[in-house]
Amino acid sequence: MSVYELDISWATSANERRSLHWQLIACGRVAGAFLTARDDVLAVLFKGDRHAFNEWARTLEPGWALR
């Protein structure tokens, strides 16, 4: 398990923040998520390597399937 920084600058509305919260809870590879000193970054305890984390993190952003 490793800690990675998750950029959440895209989650500006309350609905996006709620959706992000539920996605973090639902992911079996996330063991925890923690606030950082920056409002637009979470520290995520993730079961997997950096590549897997980056792939997963991209799926959180709205419209990711359209890319």
N, CA, C and O atoms as a Tripos MOL2 file, in Angstrom:
@<TRIPOS>MOLECULE
protein
  268   267    67     0     0
PROTEIN
NO_CHARGES

@<TRIPOS>ATOM
      1 N           0.8370   -1.1660    0.0000 N.3       1 MET1
      2 CA          0.0000    0.0000    0.0000 C.3       1 MET1
      3 C           0.8890    1.2390    0.0000 C.2       1 MET1
      4 O           1.9460    1.2700    0.6300 O.2       1 MET1
      5 N           0.4300    2.2570   -0.7230 N.am      2 SER2
      6 CA          1.1860    3.5040   -0.8110 C.3       2 SER2
      7 C           0.2370    4.6890   -0.6880 C.2       2 SER2
      8 O          -0.9680    4.5760   -0.9120 O.2       2 SER2
      9 N           0.8180    5.8240   -0.3260 N.am      3 VAL3
     10 CA          0.0470    7.0620   -0.2480 C.3       3 VAL3
     11 C           0.3430    7.8810   -1.4990 C.2       3 VAL3
     12 O           1.5010    8.1220   -1.8390 O.2       3 VAL3
     13 N          -0.7230    8.3060   -2.1780 N.am      4 TYR4
     14 CA         -0.6020    9.1210   -3.3790 C.3       4 TYR4
     15 C          -1.4500   10.3750   -3.2130 C.2       4 TYR4
     16 O          -2.4330   10.3800   -2.4720 O.2       4 TYR4
     17 N          -1.0600   11.4310   -3.9060 N.am      5 GLU5
     18 CA         -1.8410   12.6610   -3.9040 C.3       5 GLU5
     19 C          -2.8810   12.5920   -5.0160 C.2       5 GLU5
     20 O          -2.5670   12.2750   -6.1630 O.2       5 GLU5
     21 N          -4.1160   12.8920   -4.6570 N.am      6 LEU6
     22 CA         -5.2190   12.8970   -5.6140 C.3       6 LEU6
     23 C          -5.6700   14.3350   -5.8370 C.2       6 LEU6
     24 O          -6.1480   14.9940   -4.9140 O.2       6 LEU6
     25 N          -5.5150   14.8140   -7.0640 N.am      7 ASP7
     26 CA         -5.9500   16.1600   -7.4250 C.3       7 ASP7
     27 C          -7.4700   16.1520   -7.5450 C.2       7 ASP7
     28 O          -8.0320   15.4480   -8.3830 O.2       7 ASP7
     29 N          -8.1220   16.9330   -6.7090 N.am      8 ILE8
     30 CA         -9.5880   17.0100   -6.7490 C.3       8 ILE8
     31 C         -10.0450   18.4180   -7.1070 C.2       8 ILE8
     32 O         -11.1500   18.8210   -6.7460 O.2       8 ILE8
     33 N          -9.2170   19.1580   -7.8020 N.am      9 SER9
     34 CA         -9.5590   20.5340   -8.1730 C.3       9 SER9
     35 C         -10.8020   20.5840   -9.0660 C.2       9 SER9
     36 O         -11.4820   21.6080   -9.1270 O.2       9 SER9
     37 N         -11.0930   19.4970   -9.7470 N.am     10 TRP10
     38 CA        -12.2700   19.4230  -10.6090 C.3      10 TRP10
     39 C         -13.5670   19.3290   -9.8140 C.2      10 TRP10
     40 O         -14.6340   19.6480  -10.3390 O.2      10 TRP10
     41 N         -13.4930   18.8930   -8.5490 N.am     11 ALA11
     42 CA        -14.6890   18.6830   -7.7150 C.3      11 ALA11
     43 C         -15.0260   19.9850   -6.9790 C.2      11 ALA11
     44 O         -14.6950   20.1510   -5.8050 O.2      11 ALA11
     45 N         -15.6790   20.8910   -7.6800 N.am     12 THR12
     46 CA        -15.9540   22.2020   -7.1040 C.3      12 THR12
     47 C         -17.3480   22.3230   -6.4990 C.2      12 THR12
     48 O         -17.5580   23.1180   -5.5820 O.2      12 THR12
     49 N         -18.2890   21.5530   -6.9950 N.am     13 SER13
     50 CA        -19.6620   21.6400   -6.4690 C.3      13 SER13
     51 C         -19.8710   20.6290   -5.3440 C.2      13 SER13
     52 O         -19.1030   19.6810   -5.1850 O.2      13 SER13
     53 N         -20.9140   20.8550   -4.5830 N.am     14 ALA14
     54 CA        -21.2580   19.9280   -3.5000 C.3      14 ALA14
     55 C         -21.5820   18.5460   -4.0480 C.2      14 ALA14
     56 O         -21.2130   17.5400   -3.4430 O.2      14 ALA14
     57 N         -22.2680   18.4850   -5.1890 N.am     15 ASN15
     58 CA        -22.6060   17.1940   -5.7920 C.3      15 ASN15
     59 C         -21.3530   16.4390   -6.2190 C.2      15 ASN15
     60 O         -21.2640   15.2260   -6.0250 O.2      15 ASN15
     61 N         -20.3890   17.1430   -6.7970 N.am     16 GLU16
     62 CA        -19.1390   16.4840   -7.2070 C.3      16 GLU16
     63 C         -18.3690   15.9820   -5.9960 C.2      16 GLU16
     64 O         -17.7840   14.9000   -6.0440 O.2      16 GLU16
     65 N         -18.3580   16.7450   -4.9180 N.am     17 ARG17
     66 CA        -17.6740   16.3080   -3.6920 C.3      17 ARG17
     67 C         -18.3610   15.0890   -3.0800 C.2      17 ARG17
     68 O         -17.6890   14.1740   -2.6020 O.2      17 ARG17
     69 N         -19.6930   15.0690   -3.0910 N.am     18 ARG18
     70 CA        -20.4290   13.9000   -2.5710 C.3      18 ARG18
     71 C         -20.1540   12.6690   -3.4210 C.2      18 ARG18
     72 O         -19.9270   11.5780   -2.8960 O.2      18 ARG18
     73 N         -20.1750   12.8490   -4.7250 N.am     19 SER19
     74 CA        -19.8980   11.7380   -5.6290 C.3      19 SER19
     75 C         -18.4910   11.1940   -5.3970 C.2      19 SER19
     76 O         -18.2910    9.9810   -5.3440 O.2      19 SER19
     77 N         -17.5310   12.0820   -5.2610 N.am     20 LEU20
     78 CA        -16.1560   11.6760   -4.9790 C.3      20 LEU20
     79 C         -16.0790   10.9000   -3.6720 C.2      20 LEU20
     80 O         -15.4130    9.8670   -3.6000 O.2      20 LEU20
     81 N         -16.7480   11.3850   -2.6550 N.am     21 HIS21
     82 CA        -16.7690   10.7060   -1.3550 C.3      21 HIS21
     83 C         -17.2530    9.2620   -1.5040 C.2      21 HIS21
     84 O         -16.6300    8.3390   -0.9790 O.2      21 HIS21
     85 N         -18.3540    9.0710   -2.2130 N.am     22 TRP22
     86 CA        -18.9000    7.7240   -2.3840 C.3      22 TRP22
     87 C         -18.0100    6.8500   -3.2530 C.2      22 TRP22
     88 O         -17.9070    5.6470   -3.0130 O.2      22 TRP22
     89 N         -17.3710    7.4290   -4.2500 N.am     23 GLN23
     90 CA        -16.4570    6.6490   -5.0840 C.3      23 GLN23
     91 C         -15.2480    6.1790   -4.2770 C.2      23 GLN23
     92 O         -14.7730    5.0610   -4.4730 O.2      23 GLN23
     93 N         -14.7540    7.0110   -3.3870 N.am     24 LEU24
     94 CA        -13.6280    6.6190   -2.5300 C.3      24 LEU24
     95 C         -14.0380    5.4890   -1.5840 C.2      24 LEU24
     96 O         -13.2890    4.5310   -1.3890 O.2      24 LEU24
     97 N         -15.2190    5.6070   -1.0040 N.am     25 ILE25
     98 CA        -15.7130    4.5750   -0.0840 C.3      25 ILE25
     99 C         -15.9210    3.2470   -0.8100 C.2      25 ILE25
    100 O         -15.6110    2.1840   -0.2730 O.2      25 ILE25
    101 N         -16.4440    3.3130   -2.0300 N.am     26 ALA26
    102 CA        -16.7920    2.1000   -2.7810 C.3      26 ALA26
    103 C         -15.5920    1.3660   -3.3540 C.2      26 ALA26
    104 O         -15.6890    0.1810   -3.6730 O.2      26 ALA26
    105 N         -14.4690    2.0440   -3.4890 N.am     27 CYS27
    106 CA        -13.3060    1.4220   -4.1230 C.3      27 CYS27
    107 C         -12.5820    0.5030   -3.1300 C.2      27 CYS27
    108 O         -12.1220    0.9510   -2.0800 O.2      27 CYS27
    109 N         -12.4900   -0.7620   -3.4700 N.am     28 GLY28
    110 CA        -11.8090   -1.7320   -2.6180 C.3      28 GLY28
    111 C         -10.3080   -1.5260   -2.5300 C.2      28 GLY28
    112 O          -9.6590   -2.0810   -1.6430 O.2      28 GLY28
    113 N          -9.7530   -0.7420   -3.4290 N.am     29 ARG29
    114 CA         -8.3090   -0.4970   -3.4300 C.3      29 ARG29
    115 C          -7.9200    0.7130   -2.5810 C.2      29 ARG29
    116 O          -6.7370    0.9610   -2.3520 O.2      29 ARG29
    117 N          -8.9230    1.4670   -2.1140 N.am     30 VAL30
    118 CA         -8.6640    2.6320   -1.2710 C.3      30 VAL30
    119 C          -8.8650    2.2350    0.1860 C.2      30 VAL30
    120 O          -9.9540    1.8300    0.5920 O.2      30 VAL30
    121 N          -7.7940    2.3590    0.9640 N.am     31 ALA31
    122 CA         -7.8740    2.0150    2.3800 C.3      31 ALA31
    123 C          -8.1490    3.2450    3.2360 C.2      31 ALA31
    124 O          -8.5260    3.1230    4.4020 O.2      31 ALA31
    125 N          -7.9610    4.4230    2.6620 N.am     32 GLY32
    126 CA         -8.2290    5.6510    3.3930 C.3      32 GLY32
    127 C          -7.9480    6.8610    2.5310 C.2      32 GLY32
    128 O          -7.1650    6.8000    1.5840 O.2      32 GLY32
    129 N          -8.5980    7.9640    2.8720 N.am     33 ALA33
    130 CA         -8.3620    9.2330    2.1910 C.3      33 ALA33
    131 C          -8.3270   10.3060    3.2670 C.2      33 ALA33
    132 O          -9.1390   10.3080    4.1920 O.2      33 ALA33
    133 N          -7.3760   11.2130    3.1320 N.am     34 PHE34
    134 CA         -7.1320   12.1870    4.1810 C.3      34 PHE34
    135 C          -6.9850   13.5840    3.5950 C.2      34 PHE34
    136 O          -6.4450   13.7630    2.5030 O.2      34 PHE34
    137 N          -7.4750   14.5640    4.3380 N.am     35 LEU35
    138 CA         -7.3090   15.9440    3.9270 C.3      35 LEU35
    139 C          -5.8340   16.3230    4.0030 C.2      35 LEU35
    140 O          -5.0800   15.7740    4.8060 O.2      35 LEU35
    141 N          -5.4410   17.2540    3.1690 N.am     36 THR36
    142 CA         -4.0860   17.7880    3.2060 C.3      36 THR36
    143 C          -4.1790   19.2940    3.4560 C.2      36 THR36
    144 O          -5.2710   19.8380    3.6160 O.2      36 THR36
    145 N          -3.0500   19.9440    3.4880 N.am     37 ALA37
    146 CA         -3.0270   21.3920    3.6790 C.3      37 ALA37
    147 C          -3.6370   22.1240    2.4880 C.2      37 ALA37
    148 O          -4.0490   23.2770    2.6140 O.2      37 ALA37
    149 N          -3.6980   21.4740    1.3530 N.am     38 ARG38
    150 CA         -4.2760   22.0760    0.1540 C.3      38 ARG38
    151 C          -5.7210   21.6290   -0.0140 C.2      38 ARG38
    152 O          -6.0350   20.4520    0.1630 O.2      38 ARG38
    153 N          -6.5890   22.5540   -0.3510 N.am     39 ASP39
    154 CA         -8.0150   22.2400   -0.5330 C.3      39 ASP39
    155 C          -8.2910   21.3670   -1.7420 C.2      39 ASP39
    156 O          -9.3150   20.6850   -1.7980 O.2      39 ASP39
    157 N          -7.3860   21.3820   -2.7120 N.am     40 ASP40
    158 CA         -7.6270   20.6640   -3.9660 C.3      40 ASP40
    159 C          -6.8630   19.3490   -4.0750 C.2      40 ASP40
    160 O          -6.7250   18.8030   -5.1690 O.2      40 ASP40
    161 N          -6.3630   18.8340   -2.9420 N.am     41 VAL41
    162 CA         -5.5900   17.5830   -2.9420 C.3      41 VAL41
    163 C          -5.9840   16.7360   -1.7390 C.2      41 VAL41
    164 O          -6.0790   17.2340   -0.6170 O.2      41 VAL41
    165 N          -6.2130   15.4470   -1.9900 N.am     42 LEU42
    166 CA         -6.3940   14.4680   -0.9170 C.3      42 LEU42
    167 C          -5.2010   13.5210   -0.9200 C.2      42 LEU42
    168 O          -4.6330   13.2390   -1.9750 O.2      42 LEU42
    169 N          -4.8280   13.0410    0.2320 N.am     43 ALA43
    170 CA         -3.8480   11.9680    0.3380 C.3      43 ALA43
    171 C          -4.6470   10.6700    0.3920 C.2      43 ALA43
    172 O          -5.5320   10.5130    1.2320 O.2      43 ALA43
    173 N          -4.3290    9.7380   -0.5120 N.am     44 VAL44
    174 CA         -5.1000    8.4940   -0.6270 C.3      44 VAL44
    175 C          -4.1800    7.3090   -0.3680 C.2      44 VAL44
    176 O          -3.1420    7.1630   -1.0130 O.2      44 VAL44
    177 N          -4.5690    6.4670    0.5800 N.am     45 LEU45
    178 CA         -3.8600    5.2200    0.8560 C.3      45 LEU45
    179 C          -4.4250    4.1830   -0.1080 C.2      45 LEU45
    180 O          -5.5710    3.7540    0.0250 O.2      45 LEU45
    181 N          -3.6070    3.7880   -1.0780 N.am     46 PHE46
    182 CA         -4.0810    3.0080   -2.2280 C.3      46 PHE46
    183 C          -3.3240    1.6870   -2.3330 C.2      46 PHE46
    184 O          -2.1020    1.6440   -2.1970 O.2      46 PHE46
    185 N          -4.0680    0.6190   -2.5750 N.am     47 LYS47
    186 CA         -3.4800   -0.7030   -2.7880 C.3      47 LYS47
    187 C          -3.1590   -0.8550   -4.2630 C.2      47 LYS47
    188 O          -4.0240   -1.2280   -5.0560 O.2      47 LYS47
    189 N          -1.9250   -0.5700   -4.6320 N.am     48 GLY48
    190 CA         -1.5150   -0.6490   -6.0250 C.3      48 GLY48
    191 C          -0.3550    0.2870   -6.2910 C.2      48 GLY48
    192 O           0.0250    1.0920   -5.4400 O.2      48 GLY48
    193 N           0.2010    0.1690   -7.4840 N.am     49 ASP49
    194 CA          1.3460    1.0140   -7.8360 C.3      49 ASP49
    195 C           0.8640    2.3480   -8.4150 C.2      49 ASP49
    196 O          -0.3360    2.5720   -8.5760 O.2      49 ASP49
    197 N           1.8090    3.2170   -8.7210 N.am     50 ARG50
    198 CA          1.4760    4.5540   -9.2170 C.3      50 ARG50
    199 C           0.6710    4.4940  -10.5170 C.2      50 ARG50
    200 O          -0.2750    5.2610  -10.6960 O.2      50 ARG50
    201 N           1.0390    3.5950  -11.4130 N.am     51 HIS51
    202 CA          0.3170    3.4860  -12.6840 C.3      51 HIS51
    203 C          -1.1510    3.1200  -12.4370 C.2      51 HIS51
    204 O          -2.0510    3.7190  -13.0250 O.2      51 HIS51
    205 N          -1.3840    2.1440  -11.5750 N.am     52 ALA52
    206 CA         -2.7580    1.7330  -11.2600 C.3      52 ALA52
    207 C          -3.5200    2.8800  -10.6020 C.2      52 ALA52
    208 O          -4.6980    3.0890  -10.8910 O.2      52 ALA52
    209 N          -2.8560    3.6200   -9.7240 N.am     53 PHE53
    210 CA         -3.4900    4.7600   -9.0700 C.3      53 PHE53
    211 C          -3.8780    5.8230  -10.1000 C.2      53 PHE53
    212 O          -5.0000    6.3290  -10.0810 O.2      53 PHE53
    213 N          -2.9590    6.1550  -10.9870 N.am     54 ASN54
    214 CA         -3.2390    7.1700  -12.0040 C.3      54 ASN54
    215 C          -4.3950    6.7560  -12.9040 C.2      54 ASN54
    216 O          -5.2440    7.5780  -13.2490 O.2      54 ASN54
    217 N          -4.4280    5.4790  -13.2860 N.am     55 GLU55
    218 CA         -5.5340    4.9700  -14.1120 C.3      55 GLU55
    219 C          -6.8590    5.1000  -13.3690 C.2      55 GLU55
    220 O          -7.8530    5.5520  -13.9370 O.2      55 GLU55
    221 N          -6.8700    4.7060  -12.1070 N.am     56 TRP56
    222 CA         -8.0730    4.7720  -11.2960 C.3      56 TRP56
    223 C          -8.4980    6.2250  -11.0760 C.2      56 TRP56
    224 O          -9.6800    6.5470  -11.1930 O.2      56 TRP56
    225 N          -7.5540    7.0950  -10.7620 N.am     57 ALA57
    226 CA         -7.8610    8.4940  -10.4720 C.3      57 ALA57
    227 C          -8.5290    9.1770  -11.6650 C.2      57 ALA57
    228 O          -9.4070   10.0200  -11.4830 O.2      57 ALA57
    229 N          -8.1240    8.8220  -12.8680 N.am     58 ARG58
    230 CA         -8.7320    9.4170  -14.0620 C.3      58 ARG58
    231 C         -10.2110    9.0690  -14.1680 C.2      58 ARG58
    232 O         -10.9890    9.8510  -14.7140 O.2      58 ARG58
    233 N         -10.6130    7.9120  -13.6560 N.am     59 THR59
    234 CA        -12.0150    7.4970  -13.7480 C.3      59 THR59
    235 C         -12.9220    8.2980  -12.8180 C.2      59 THR59
    236 O         -14.1430    8.2500  -12.9650 O.2      59 THR59
    237 N         -12.3580    9.0200  -11.8800 N.am     60 LEU60
    238 CA        -13.1590    9.7870  -10.9340 C.3      60 LEU60
    239 C         -13.6840   11.0830  -11.5280 C.2      60 LEU60
    240 O         -14.7450   11.5630  -11.1280 O.2      60 LEU60
    241 N         -12.9610   11.6480  -12.4690 N.am     61 GLU61
    242 CA        -13.3360   12.9330  -13.0390 C.3      61 GLU61
    243 C         -14.5580   12.8150  -13.9410 C.2      61 GLU61
    244 O         -14.6790   11.8600  -14.7090 O.2      61 GLU61
    245 N         -15.4570   13.7790  -13.8480 N.am     62 PRO62
    246 CA        -16.6320   13.7630  -14.7340 C.3      62 PRO62
    247 C         -16.2000   13.7600  -16.1940 C.2      62 PRO62
    248 O         -15.2550   14.4520  -16.5740 O.2      62 PRO62
    249 N         -16.8870   12.9890  -16.9910 N.am     63 GLY63
    250 CA        -16.6030   12.9370  -18.4140 C.3      63 GLY63
    251 C         -15.4000   12.0990  -18.8020 C.2      63 GLY63
    252 O         -14.9790   12.1550  -19.9570 O.2      63 GLY63
    253 N         -14.8290   11.3260  -17.8940 N.am     64 TRP64
    254 CA        -13.6190   10.5590  -18.1930 C.3      64 TRP64
    255 C         -13.8620    9.5340  -19.3010 C.2      64 TRP64
    256 O         -12.9590    9.2450  -20.0860 O.2      64 TRP64
    257 N         -15.0610    8.9900  -19.3670 N.am     65 ALA65
    258 CA        -15.3350    7.9640  -20.3870 C.3      65 ALA65
    259 C         -15.4140    8.5590  -21.7880 C.2      65 ALA65
    260 O         -15.3310    7.8320  -22.7770 O.2      65 ALA65
    261 N         -15.5730    9.8610  -21.8760 N.am     66 LEU66
    262 CA        -15.6960   10.5170  -23.1700 C.3      66 LEU66
    263 C         -14.3400   10.8310  -23.7920 C.2      66 LEU66
    264 O         -14.2710   11.2280  -24.9550 O.2      66 LEU66
    265 N         -13.2780   10.6610  -23.0430 N.am     67 ARG67
    266 CA        -11.9410   10.9990  -23.5300 C.3      67 ARG67
    267 C         -11.3430    9.9090  -24.3560 C.2      67 ARG67
    268 O         -10.2180   10.0460  -24.8380 O.2      67 ARG67
@<TRIPOS>BOND
     1     1     2 1
     2     2     3 1
     3     3     4 2
     4     3     5 am
     5     5     6 1
     6     6     7 1
     7     7     8 2
     8     7     9 am
     9     9    10 1
    10    10    11 1
    11    11    12 2
    12    11    13 am
    13    13    14 1
    14    14    15 1
    15    15    16 2
    16    15    17 am
    17    17    18 1
    18    18    19 1
    19    19    20 2
    20    19    21 am
    21    21    22 1
    22    22    23 1
    23    23    24 2
    24    23    25 am
    25    25    26 1
    26    26    27 1
    27    27    28 2
    28    27    29 am
    29    29    30 1
    30    30    31 1
    31    31    32 2
    32    31    33 am
    33    33    34 1
    34    34    35 1
    35    35    36 2
    36    35    37 am
    37    37    38 1
    38    38    39 1
    39    39    40 2
    40    39    41 am
    41    41    42 1
    42    42    43 1
    43    43    44 2
    44    43    45 am
    45    45    46 1
    46    46    47 1
    47    47    48 2
    48    47    49 am
    49    49    50 1
    50    50    51 1
    51    51    52 2
    52    51    53 am
    53    53    54 1
    54    54    55 1
    55    55    56 2
    56    55    57 am
    57    57    58 1
    58    58    59 1
    59    59    60 2
    60    59    61 am
    61    61    62 1
    62    62    63 1
    63    63    64 2
    64    63    65 am
    65    65    66 1
    66    66    67 1
    67    67    68 2
    68    67    69 am
    69    69    70 1
    70    70    71 1
    71    71    72 2
    72    71    73 am
    73    73    74 1
    74    74    75 1
    75    75    76 2
    76    75    77 am
    77    77    78 1
    78    78    79 1
    79    79    80 2
    80    79    81 am
    81    81    82 1
    82    82    83 1
    83    83    84 2
    84    83    85 am
    85    85    86 1
    86    86    87 1
    87    87    88 2
    88    87    89 am
    89    89    90 1
    90    90    91 1
    91    91    92 2
    92    91    93 am
    93    93    94 1
    94    94    95 1
    95    95    96 2
    96    95    97 am
    97    97    98 1
    98    98    99 1
    99    99   100 2
   100    99   101 am
   101   101   102 1
   102   102   103 1
   103   103   104 2
   104   103   105 am
   105   105   106 1
   106   106   107 1
   107   107   108 2
   108   107   109 am
   109   109   110 1
   110   110   111 1
   111   111   112 2
   112   111   113 am
   113   113   114 1
   114   114   115 1
   115   115   116 2
   116   115   117 am
   117   117   118 1
   118   118   119 1
   119   119   120 2
   120   119   121 am
   121   121   122 1
   122   122   123 1
   123   123   124 2
   124   123   125 am
   125   125   126 1
   126   126   127 1
   127   127   128 2
   128   127   129 am
   129   129   130 1
   130   130   131 1
   131   131   132 2
   132   131   133 am
   133   133   134 1
   134   134   135 1
   135   135   136 2
   136   135   137 am
   137   137   138 1
   138   138   139 1
   139   139   140 2
   140   139   141 am
   141   141   142 1
   142   142   143 1
   143   143   144 2
   144   143   145 am
   145   145   146 1
   146   146   147 1
   147   147   148 2
   148   147   149 am
   149   149   150 1
   150   150   151 1
   151   151   152 2
   152   151   153 am
   153   153   154 1
   154   154   155 1
   155   155   156 2
   156   155   157 am
   157   157   158 1
   158   158   159 1
   159   159   160 2
   160   159   161 am
   161   161   162 1
   162   162   163 1
   163   163   164 2
   164   163   165 am
   165   165   166 1
   166   166   167 1
   167   167   168 2
   168   167   169 am
   169   169   170 1
   170   170   171 1
   171   171   172 2
   172   171   173 am
   173   173   174 1
   174   174   175 1
   175   175   176 2
   176   175   177 am
   177   177   178 1
   178   178   179 1
   179   179   180 2
   180   179   181 am
   181   181   182 1
   182   182   183 1
   183   183   184 2
   184   183   185 am
   185   185   186 1
   186   186   187 1
   187   187   188 2
   188   187   189 am
   189   189   190 1
   190   190   191 1
   191   191   192 2
   192   191   193 am
   193   193   194 1
   194   194   195 1
   195   195   196 2
   196   195   197 am
   197   197   198 1
   198   198   199 1
   199   199   200 2
   200   199   201 am
   201   201   202 1
   202   202   203 1
   203   203   204 2
   204   203   205 am
   205   205   206 1
   206   206   207 1
   207   207   208 2
   208   207   209 am
   209   209   210 1
   210   210   211 1
   211   211   212 2
   212   211   213 am
   213   213   214 1
   214   214   215 1
   215   215   216 2
   216   215   217 am
   217   217   218 1
   218   218   219 1
   219   219   220 2
   220   219   221 am
   221   221   222 1
   222   222   223 1
   223   223   224 2
   224   223   225 am
   225   225   226 1
   226   226   227 1
   227   227   228 2
   228   227   229 am
   229   229   230 1
   230   230   231 1
   231   231   232 2
   232   231   233 am
   233   233   234 1
   234   234   235 1
   235   235   236 2
   236   235   237 am
   237   237   238 1
   238   238   239 1
   239   239   240 2
   240   239   241 am
   241   241   242 1
   242   242   243 1
   243   243   244 2
   244   243   245 am
   245   245   246 1
   246   246   247 1
   247   247   248 2
   248   247   249 am
   249   249   250 1
   250   250   251 1
   251   251   252 2
   252   251   253 am
   253   253   254 1
   254   254   255 1
   255   255   256 2
   256   255   257 am
   257   257   258 1
   258   258   259 1
   259   259   260 2
   260   259   261 am
   261   261   262 1
   262   262   263 1
   263   263   264 2
   264   263   265 am
   265   265   266 1
   266   266   267 1
   267   267   268 2
@<TRIPOS>SUBSTRUCTURE
     1 MET1         2 RESIDUE 1 A MET
     2 SER2         6 RESIDUE 1 A SER
     3 VAL3        10 RESIDUE 1 A VAL
     4 TYR4        14 RESIDUE 1 A TYR
     5 GLU5        18 RESIDUE 1 A GLU
     6 LEU6        22 RESIDUE 1 A LEU
     7 ASP7        26 RESIDUE 1 A ASP
     8 ILE8        30 RESIDUE 1 A ILE
     9 SER9        34 RESIDUE 1 A SER
    10 TRP10       38 RESIDUE 1 A TRP
    11 ALA11       42 RESIDUE 1 A ALA
    12 THR12       46 RESIDUE 1 A THR
    13 SER13       50 RESIDUE 1 A SER
    14 ALA14       54 RESIDUE 1 A ALA
    15 ASN15       58 RESIDUE 1 A ASN
    16 GLU16       62 RESIDUE 1 A GLU
    17 ARG17       66 RESIDUE 1 A ARG
    18 ARG18       70 RESIDUE 1 A ARG
    19 SER19       74 RESIDUE 1 A SER
    20 LEU20       78 RESIDUE 1 A LEU
    21 HIS21       82 RESIDUE 1 A HIS
    22 TRP22       86 RESIDUE 1 A TRP
    23 GLN23       90 RESIDUE 1 A GLN
    24 LEU24       94 RESIDUE 1 A LEU
    25 ILE25       98 RESIDUE 1 A ILE
    26 ALA26      102 RESIDUE 1 A ALA
    27 CYS27      106 RESIDUE 1 A CYS
    28 GLY28      110 RESIDUE 1 A GLY
    29 ARG29      114 RESIDUE 1 A ARG
    30 VAL30      118 RESIDUE 1 A VAL
    31 ALA31      122 RESIDUE 1 A ALA
    32 GLY32      126 RESIDUE 1 A GLY
    33 ALA33      130 RESIDUE 1 A ALA
    34 PHE34      134 RESIDUE 1 A PHE
    35 LEU35      138 RESIDUE 1 A LEU
    36 THR36      142 RESIDUE 1 A THR
    37 ALA37      146 RESIDUE 1 A ALA
    38 ARG38      150 RESIDUE 1 A ARG
    39 ASP39      154 RESIDUE 1 A ASP
    40 ASP40      158 RESIDUE 1 A ASP
    41 VAL41      162 RESIDUE 1 A VAL
    42 LEU42      166 RESIDUE 1 A LEU
    43 ALA43      170 RESIDUE 1 A ALA
    44 VAL44      174 RESIDUE 1 A VAL
    45 LEU45      178 RESIDUE 1 A LEU
    46 PHE46      182 RESIDUE 1 A PHE
    47 LYS47      186 RESIDUE 1 A LYS
    48 GLY48      190 RESIDUE 1 A GLY
    49 ASP49      194 RESIDUE 1 A ASP
    50 ARG50      198 RESIDUE 1 A ARG
    51 HIS51      202 RESIDUE 1 A HIS
    52 ALA52      206 RESIDUE 1 A ALA
    53 PHE53      210 RESIDUE 1 A PHE
    54 ASN54      214 RESIDUE 1 A ASN
    55 GLU55      218 RESIDUE 1 A GLU
    56 TRP56      222 RESIDUE 1 A TRP
    57 ALA57      226 RESIDUE 1 A ALA
    58 ARG58      230 RESIDUE 1 A ARG
    59 THR59      234 RESIDUE 1 A THR
    60 LEU60      238 RESIDUE 1 A LEU
    61 GLU61      242 RESIDUE 1 A GLU
    62 PRO62      246 RESIDUE 1 A PRO
    63 GLY63      250 RESIDUE 1 A GLY
    64 TRP64      254 RESIDUE 1 A TRP
    65 ALA65      258 RESIDUE 1 A ALA
    66 LEU66      262 RESIDUE 1 A LEU
    67 ARG67      266 RESIDUE 1 A ARG
